[in-house]
Amino acid sequence: MGKDIVAGGRRVGGKRREAPKSKNVYLNLLVQLYRFLARRTDSKFNQIVLQRLYMSKNNRPPMSISRVAQLLKGKENRVAVVVGTVTDDIRMLEVPAVTVCALRFTETARARILAAGGHCMTFDQLAQKDPTGSNTLLLRGKR
């Protein structure tokens, strides 16, 4: 006697995190902030950022300055948003003036962005500047 599998099959959908497993205080404060924004604004941007804040570090891969600059070409007035780390790329000789929001910046990446006349933001600064994420470009590293 086998199991009676009804139409719909055997596979049950995957589970998605409801909160981060990390005990990082800064990350948990950001989760509180973006939970509020996702609930109170009808912006899909805030819901996506919240889901990405829940992710493990393996699923928040780093992104280099060169990749950010390449994806922002022609969209210099927008804010690049990376839920992860922005790293330096020594192969890129000149960094354009870009505005980037990320969880973390490496020291050299932050120095090169600021030296080029760009701006490095944190997520709480982004929430104050643009709560709905209307003038942003949401980026993700290679997984």
PyMOL CGO cylinders between C-alpha atoms (Angstrom):
from pymol import cmd
from pymol.cgo import CYLINDER

trace = [
    CYLINDER, 0.00, 0.00, 0.00, 1.42, 3.34, -1.05, 0.3, 1, 1, 1, 1, 1, 1,
    CYLINDER, 1.42, 3.34, -1.05, 0.47, 6.85, -0.21, 0.3, 1, 1, 1, 1, 1, 1,
    CYLINDER, 0.47, 6.85, -0.21, -2.46, 8.31, -2.08, 0.3, 1, 1, 1, 1, 1, 1,
    CYLINDER, -2.46, 8.31, -2.08, -1.02, 11.40, -3.76, 0.3, 1, 1, 1, 1, 1, 1,
    CYLINDER, -1.02, 11.40, -3.76, -3.80, 13.77, -4.73, 0.3, 1, 1, 1, 1, 1, 1,
    CYLINDER, -3.80, 13.77, -4.73, -3.61, 16.09, -7.72, 0.3, 1, 1, 1, 1, 1, 1,
    CYLINDER, -3.61, 16.09, -7.72, -1.01, 18.68, -6.89, 0.3, 1, 1, 1, 1, 1, 1,
    CYLINDER, -1.01, 18.68, -6.89, 1.66, 16.12, -6.28, 0.3, 1, 1, 1, 1, 1, 1,
    CYLINDER, 1.66, 16.12, -6.28, 4.06, 15.49, -3.51, 0.3, 1, 1, 1, 1, 1, 1,
    CYLINDER, 4.06, 15.49, -3.51, 6.13, 18.69, -3.50, 0.3, 1, 1, 1, 1, 1, 1,
    CYLINDER, 6.13, 18.69, -3.50, 5.39, 21.29, -0.85, 0.3, 1, 1, 1, 1, 1, 1,
    CYLINDER, 5.39, 21.29, -0.85, 6.61, 24.85, -1.48, 0.3, 1, 1, 1, 1, 1, 1,
    CYLINDER, 6.61, 24.85, -1.48, 9.78, 26.12, 0.13, 0.3, 1, 1, 1, 1, 1, 1,
    CYLINDER, 9.78, 26.12, 0.13, 9.98, 28.11, 3.33, 0.3, 1, 1, 1, 1, 1, 1,
    CYLINDER, 9.98, 28.11, 3.33, 10.95, 31.77, 3.38, 0.3, 1, 1, 1, 1, 1, 1,
    CYLINDER, 10.95, 31.77, 3.38, 12.52, 33.41, 6.41, 0.3, 1, 1, 1, 1, 1, 1,
    CYLINDER, 12.52, 33.41, 6.41, 10.31, 35.61, 8.56, 0.3, 1, 1, 1, 1, 1, 1,
    CYLINDER, 10.31, 35.61, 8.56, 13.22, 37.17, 10.46, 0.3, 1, 1, 1, 1, 1, 1,
    CYLINDER, 13.22, 37.17, 10.46, 17.00, 37.17, 10.21, 0.3, 1, 1, 1, 1, 1, 1,
    CYLINDER, 17.00, 37.17, 10.21, 18.86, 34.49, 12.17, 0.3, 1, 1, 1, 1, 1, 1,
    CYLINDER, 18.86, 34.49, 12.17, 21.69, 36.91, 12.81, 0.3, 1, 1, 1, 1, 1, 1,
    CYLINDER, 21.69, 36.91, 12.81, 21.91, 38.59, 16.20, 0.3, 1, 1, 1, 1, 1, 1,
    CYLINDER, 21.91, 38.59, 16.20, 23.48, 41.70, 14.65, 0.3, 1, 1, 1, 1, 1, 1,
    CYLINDER, 23.48, 41.70, 14.65, 21.87, 44.69, 16.40, 0.3, 1, 1, 1, 1, 1, 1,
    CYLINDER, 21.87, 44.69, 16.40, 22.20, 47.02, 13.41, 0.3, 1, 1, 1, 1, 1, 1,
    CYLINDER, 22.20, 47.02, 13.41, 20.61, 44.45, 11.09, 0.3, 1, 1, 1, 1, 1, 1,
    CYLINDER, 20.61, 44.45, 11.09, 17.70, 43.91, 13.50, 0.3, 1, 1, 1, 1, 1, 1,
    CYLINDER, 17.70, 43.91, 13.50, 17.08, 47.67, 13.73, 0.3, 1, 1, 1, 1, 1, 1,
    CYLINDER, 17.08, 47.67, 13.73, 16.99, 47.84, 9.93, 0.3, 1, 1, 1, 1, 1, 1,
    CYLINDER, 16.99, 47.84, 9.93, 14.52, 44.95, 9.88, 0.3, 1, 1, 1, 1, 1, 1,
    CYLINDER, 14.52, 44.95, 9.88, 12.26, 46.86, 12.29, 0.3, 1, 1, 1, 1, 1, 1,
    CYLINDER, 12.26, 46.86, 12.29, 12.46, 49.96, 10.10, 0.3, 1, 1, 1, 1, 1, 1,
    CYLINDER, 12.46, 49.96, 10.10, 11.76, 48.18, 6.82, 0.3, 1, 1, 1, 1, 1, 1,
    CYLINDER, 11.76, 48.18, 6.82, 8.96, 46.07, 8.36, 0.3, 1, 1, 1, 1, 1, 1,
    CYLINDER, 8.96, 46.07, 8.36, 7.28, 49.35, 9.25, 0.3, 1, 1, 1, 1, 1, 1,
    CYLINDER, 7.28, 49.35, 9.25, 7.91, 50.84, 5.79, 0.3, 1, 1, 1, 1, 1, 1,
    CYLINDER, 7.91, 50.84, 5.79, 6.73, 47.68, 4.00, 0.3, 1, 1, 1, 1, 1, 1,
    CYLINDER, 6.73, 47.68, 4.00, 3.53, 47.72, 6.05, 0.3, 1, 1, 1, 1, 1, 1,
    CYLINDER, 3.53, 47.72, 6.05, 2.78, 51.44, 5.84, 0.3, 1, 1, 1, 1, 1, 1,
    CYLINDER, 2.78, 51.44, 5.84, 3.80, 52.19, 2.24, 0.3, 1, 1, 1, 1, 1, 1,
    CYLINDER, 3.80, 52.19, 2.24, 2.46, 50.33, -0.77, 0.3, 1, 1, 1, 1, 1, 1,
    CYLINDER, 2.46, 50.33, -0.77, 5.97, 50.19, -2.22, 0.3, 1, 1, 1, 1, 1, 1,
    CYLINDER, 5.97, 50.19, -2.22, 7.20, 46.83, -3.51, 0.3, 1, 1, 1, 1, 1, 1,
    CYLINDER, 7.20, 46.83, -3.51, 10.78, 48.11, -3.04, 0.3, 1, 1, 1, 1, 1, 1,
    CYLINDER, 10.78, 48.11, -3.04, 10.51, 48.02, 0.77, 0.3, 1, 1, 1, 1, 1, 1,
    CYLINDER, 10.51, 48.02, 0.77, 9.13, 44.47, 0.76, 0.3, 1, 1, 1, 1, 1, 1,
    CYLINDER, 9.13, 44.47, 0.76, 12.01, 43.25, -1.42, 0.3, 1, 1, 1, 1, 1, 1,
    CYLINDER, 12.01, 43.25, -1.42, 14.62, 44.99, 0.76, 0.3, 1, 1, 1, 1, 1, 1,
    CYLINDER, 14.62, 44.99, 0.76, 13.02, 43.42, 3.85, 0.3, 1, 1, 1, 1, 1, 1,
    CYLINDER, 13.02, 43.42, 3.85, 13.17, 39.93, 2.31, 0.3, 1, 1, 1, 1, 1, 1,
    CYLINDER, 13.17, 39.93, 2.31, 16.82, 40.45, 1.42, 0.3, 1, 1, 1, 1, 1, 1,
    CYLINDER, 16.82, 40.45, 1.42, 17.64, 41.66, 4.94, 0.3, 1, 1, 1, 1, 1, 1,
    CYLINDER, 17.64, 41.66, 4.94, 16.31, 38.31, 6.20, 0.3, 1, 1, 1, 1, 1, 1,
    CYLINDER, 16.31, 38.31, 6.20, 18.72, 36.36, 3.97, 0.3, 1, 1, 1, 1, 1, 1,
    CYLINDER, 18.72, 36.36, 3.97, 21.81, 34.53, 5.13, 0.3, 1, 1, 1, 1, 1, 1,
    CYLINDER, 21.81, 34.53, 5.13, 25.22, 35.98, 4.34, 0.3, 1, 1, 1, 1, 1, 1,
    CYLINDER, 25.22, 35.98, 4.34, 25.72, 33.41, 1.56, 0.3, 1, 1, 1, 1, 1, 1,
    CYLINDER, 25.72, 33.41, 1.56, 22.62, 34.74, -0.16, 0.3, 1, 1, 1, 1, 1, 1,
    CYLINDER, 22.62, 34.74, -0.16, 23.79, 38.37, 0.17, 0.3, 1, 1, 1, 1, 1, 1,
    CYLINDER, 23.79, 38.37, 0.17, 26.83, 38.20, -2.13, 0.3, 1, 1, 1, 1, 1, 1,
    CYLINDER, 26.83, 38.20, -2.13, 29.18, 41.19, -2.49, 0.3, 1, 1, 1, 1, 1, 1,
    CYLINDER, 29.18, 41.19, -2.49, 29.17, 43.48, -5.49, 0.3, 1, 1, 1, 1, 1, 1,
    CYLINDER, 29.17, 43.48, -5.49, 32.17, 45.37, -6.86, 0.3, 1, 1, 1, 1, 1, 1,
    CYLINDER, 32.17, 45.37, -6.86, 32.30, 49.10, -7.65, 0.3, 1, 1, 1, 1, 1, 1,
    CYLINDER, 32.30, 49.10, -7.65, 32.91, 48.31, -11.32, 0.3, 1, 1, 1, 1, 1, 1,
    CYLINDER, 32.91, 48.31, -11.32, 29.68, 46.30, -11.55, 0.3, 1, 1, 1, 1, 1, 1,
    CYLINDER, 29.68, 46.30, -11.55, 27.71, 49.05, -9.80, 0.3, 1, 1, 1, 1, 1, 1,
    CYLINDER, 27.71, 49.05, -9.80, 29.18, 51.67, -12.15, 0.3, 1, 1, 1, 1, 1, 1,
    CYLINDER, 29.18, 51.67, -12.15, 28.44, 49.51, -15.19, 0.3, 1, 1, 1, 1, 1, 1,
    CYLINDER, 28.44, 49.51, -15.19, 24.80, 49.00, -14.18, 0.3, 1, 1, 1, 1, 1, 1,
    CYLINDER, 24.80, 49.00, -14.18, 24.36, 52.71, -13.37, 0.3, 1, 1, 1, 1, 1, 1,
    CYLINDER, 24.36, 52.71, -13.37, 25.69, 53.88, -16.74, 0.3, 1, 1, 1, 1, 1, 1,
    CYLINDER, 25.69, 53.88, -16.74, 23.15, 56.36, -18.11, 0.3, 1, 1, 1, 1, 1, 1,
    CYLINDER, 23.15, 56.36, -18.11, 21.26, 56.41, -14.78, 0.3, 1, 1, 1, 1, 1, 1,
    CYLINDER, 21.26, 56.41, -14.78, 23.69, 58.52, -12.73, 0.3, 1, 1, 1, 1, 1, 1,
    CYLINDER, 23.69, 58.52, -12.73, 20.92, 60.42, -10.93, 0.3, 1, 1, 1, 1, 1, 1,
    CYLINDER, 20.92, 60.42, -10.93, 19.57, 57.22, -9.32, 0.3, 1, 1, 1, 1, 1, 1,
    CYLINDER, 19.57, 57.22, -9.32, 20.72, 55.61, -6.08, 0.3, 1, 1, 1, 1, 1, 1,
    CYLINDER, 20.72, 55.61, -6.08, 22.19, 52.10, -6.44, 0.3, 1, 1, 1, 1, 1, 1,
    CYLINDER, 22.19, 52.10, -6.44, 20.89, 49.91, -3.60, 0.3, 1, 1, 1, 1, 1, 1,
    CYLINDER, 20.89, 49.91, -3.60, 22.84, 46.76, -2.67, 0.3, 1, 1, 1, 1, 1, 1,
    CYLINDER, 22.84, 46.76, -2.67, 21.65, 44.62, 0.25, 0.3, 1, 1, 1, 1, 1, 1,
    CYLINDER, 21.65, 44.62, 0.25, 25.15, 43.35, 0.92, 0.3, 1, 1, 1, 1, 1, 1,
    CYLINDER, 25.15, 43.35, 0.92, 28.73, 44.56, 0.72, 0.3, 1, 1, 1, 1, 1, 1,
    CYLINDER, 28.73, 44.56, 0.72, 30.20, 46.88, -1.91, 0.3, 1, 1, 1, 1, 1, 1,
    CYLINDER, 30.20, 46.88, -1.91, 33.83, 45.97, -2.61, 0.3, 1, 1, 1, 1, 1, 1,
    CYLINDER, 33.83, 45.97, -2.61, 36.68, 47.70, -4.43, 0.3, 1, 1, 1, 1, 1, 1,
    CYLINDER, 36.68, 47.70, -4.43, 37.87, 46.68, -7.88, 0.3, 1, 1, 1, 1, 1, 1,
    CYLINDER, 37.87, 46.68, -7.88, 41.48, 47.61, -8.60, 0.3, 1, 1, 1, 1, 1, 1,
    CYLINDER, 41.48, 47.61, -8.60, 41.01, 46.85, -12.31, 0.3, 1, 1, 1, 1, 1, 1,
    CYLINDER, 41.01, 46.85, -12.31, 38.79, 49.93, -12.59, 0.3, 1, 1, 1, 1, 1, 1,
    CYLINDER, 38.79, 49.93, -12.59, 41.03, 52.95, -12.94, 0.3, 1, 1, 1, 1, 1, 1,
    CYLINDER, 41.03, 52.95, -12.94, 38.48, 55.76, -12.65, 0.3, 1, 1, 1, 1, 1, 1,
    CYLINDER, 38.48, 55.76, -12.65, 35.36, 55.47, -10.54, 0.3, 1, 1, 1, 1, 1, 1,
    CYLINDER, 35.36, 55.47, -10.54, 32.45, 57.68, -11.64, 0.3, 1, 1, 1, 1, 1, 1,
    CYLINDER, 32.45, 57.68, -11.64, 30.55, 59.83, -9.13, 0.3, 1, 1, 1, 1, 1, 1,
    CYLINDER, 30.55, 59.83, -9.13, 27.75, 57.49, -8.01, 0.3, 1, 1, 1, 1, 1, 1,
    CYLINDER, 27.75, 57.49, -8.01, 25.43, 57.35, -5.04, 0.3, 1, 1, 1, 1, 1, 1,
    CYLINDER, 25.43, 57.35, -5.04, 25.39, 53.89, -3.46, 0.3, 1, 1, 1, 1, 1, 1,
    CYLINDER, 25.39, 53.89, -3.46, 23.41, 52.53, -0.52, 0.3, 1, 1, 1, 1, 1, 1,
    CYLINDER, 23.41, 52.53, -0.52, 24.67, 49.27, 1.01, 0.3, 1, 1, 1, 1, 1, 1,
    CYLINDER, 24.67, 49.27, 1.01, 24.86, 47.34, 4.26, 0.3, 1, 1, 1, 1, 1, 1,
    CYLINDER, 24.86, 47.34, 4.26, 28.67, 47.55, 4.23, 0.3, 1, 1, 1, 1, 1, 1,
    CYLINDER, 28.67, 47.55, 4.23, 31.47, 49.11, 2.21, 0.3, 1, 1, 1, 1, 1, 1,
    CYLINDER, 31.47, 49.11, 2.21, 35.07, 47.98, 2.23, 0.3, 1, 1, 1, 1, 1, 1,
    CYLINDER, 35.07, 47.98, 2.23, 37.46, 50.75, 3.29, 0.3, 1, 1, 1, 1, 1, 1,
    CYLINDER, 37.46, 50.75, 3.29, 38.98, 51.17, -0.17, 0.3, 1, 1, 1, 1, 1, 1,
    CYLINDER, 38.98, 51.17, -0.17, 35.59, 51.09, -1.92, 0.3, 1, 1, 1, 1, 1, 1,
    CYLINDER, 35.59, 51.09, -1.92, 34.24, 53.84, 0.35, 0.3, 1, 1, 1, 1, 1, 1,
    CYLINDER, 34.24, 53.84, 0.35, 37.40, 55.93, -0.13, 0.3, 1, 1, 1, 1, 1, 1,
    CYLINDER, 37.40, 55.93, -0.13, 37.29, 55.63, -3.93, 0.3, 1, 1, 1, 1, 1, 1,
    CYLINDER, 37.29, 55.63, -3.93, 33.57, 56.48, -4.17, 0.3, 1, 1, 1, 1, 1, 1,
    CYLINDER, 33.57, 56.48, -4.17, 34.00, 59.54, -1.95, 0.3, 1, 1, 1, 1, 1, 1,
    CYLINDER, 34.00, 59.54, -1.95, 37.18, 60.65, -3.80, 0.3, 1, 1, 1, 1, 1, 1,
    CYLINDER, 37.18, 60.65, -3.80, 35.26, 60.55, -7.10, 0.3, 1, 1, 1, 1, 1, 1,
    CYLINDER, 35.26, 60.55, -7.10, 32.60, 62.88, -5.68, 0.3, 1, 1, 1, 1, 1, 1,
    CYLINDER, 32.60, 62.88, -5.68, 30.08, 60.11, -5.04, 0.3, 1, 1, 1, 1, 1, 1,
    CYLINDER, 30.08, 60.11, -5.04, 28.09, 59.36, -1.91, 0.3, 1, 1, 1, 1, 1, 1,
    CYLINDER, 28.09, 59.36, -1.91, 27.90, 56.27, 0.34, 0.3, 1, 1, 1, 1, 1, 1,
    CYLINDER, 27.90, 56.27, 0.34, 24.63, 55.80, 2.21, 0.3, 1, 1, 1, 1, 1, 1,
    CYLINDER, 24.63, 55.80, 2.21, 23.29, 53.44, 4.84, 0.3, 1, 1, 1, 1, 1, 1,
    CYLINDER, 23.29, 53.44, 4.84, 19.78, 52.00, 4.70, 0.3, 1, 1, 1, 1, 1, 1,
    CYLINDER, 19.78, 52.00, 4.70, 18.46, 54.27, 7.46, 0.3, 1, 1, 1, 1, 1, 1,
    CYLINDER, 18.46, 54.27, 7.46, 19.69, 57.30, 5.50, 0.3, 1, 1, 1, 1, 1, 1,
    CYLINDER, 19.69, 57.30, 5.50, 17.98, 55.92, 2.39, 0.3, 1, 1, 1, 1, 1, 1,
    CYLINDER, 17.98, 55.92, 2.39, 14.72, 55.45, 4.32, 0.3, 1, 1, 1, 1, 1, 1,
    CYLINDER, 14.72, 55.45, 4.32, 14.79, 59.12, 5.36, 0.3, 1, 1, 1, 1, 1, 1,
    CYLINDER, 14.79, 59.12, 5.36, 15.73, 60.38, 1.88, 0.3, 1, 1, 1, 1, 1, 1,
    CYLINDER, 15.73, 60.38, 1.88, 13.42, 58.17, -0.16, 0.3, 1, 1, 1, 1, 1, 1,
    CYLINDER, 13.42, 58.17, -0.16, 11.01, 56.02, 1.91, 0.3, 1, 1, 1, 1, 1, 1,
    CYLINDER, 11.01, 56.02, 1.91, 9.33, 54.43, -1.11, 0.3, 1, 1, 1, 1, 1, 1,
    CYLINDER, 9.33, 54.43, -1.11, 12.53, 53.77, -3.07, 0.3, 1, 1, 1, 1, 1, 1,
    CYLINDER, 12.53, 53.77, -3.07, 11.22, 55.65, -6.10, 0.3, 1, 1, 1, 1, 1, 1,
    CYLINDER, 11.22, 55.65, -6.10, 14.53, 56.97, -7.47, 0.3, 1, 1, 1, 1, 1, 1,
    CYLINDER, 14.53, 56.97, -7.47, 16.59, 53.83, -6.81, 0.3, 1, 1, 1, 1, 1, 1,
    CYLINDER, 16.59, 53.83, -6.81, 18.06, 50.91, -8.68, 0.3, 1, 1, 1, 1, 1, 1,
    CYLINDER, 18.06, 50.91, -8.68, 17.96, 47.69, -6.65, 0.3, 1, 1, 1, 1, 1, 1,
    CYLINDER, 17.96, 47.69, -6.65, 21.00, 45.52, -7.41, 0.3, 1, 1, 1, 1, 1, 1,
    CYLINDER, 21.00, 45.52, -7.41, 22.12, 42.04, -6.36, 0.3, 1, 1, 1, 1, 1, 1,
    CYLINDER, 22.12, 42.04, -6.36, 25.47, 40.27, -6.57, 0.3, 1, 1, 1, 1, 1, 1,
    CYLINDER, 25.47, 40.27, -6.57, 26.04, 37.02, -8.43, 0.3, 1, 1, 1, 1, 1, 1,
    CYLINDER, 26.04, 37.02, -8.43, 24.67, 34.08, -6.47, 0.3, 1, 1, 1, 1, 1, 1,
]
cmd.load_cgo(trace, "trace")
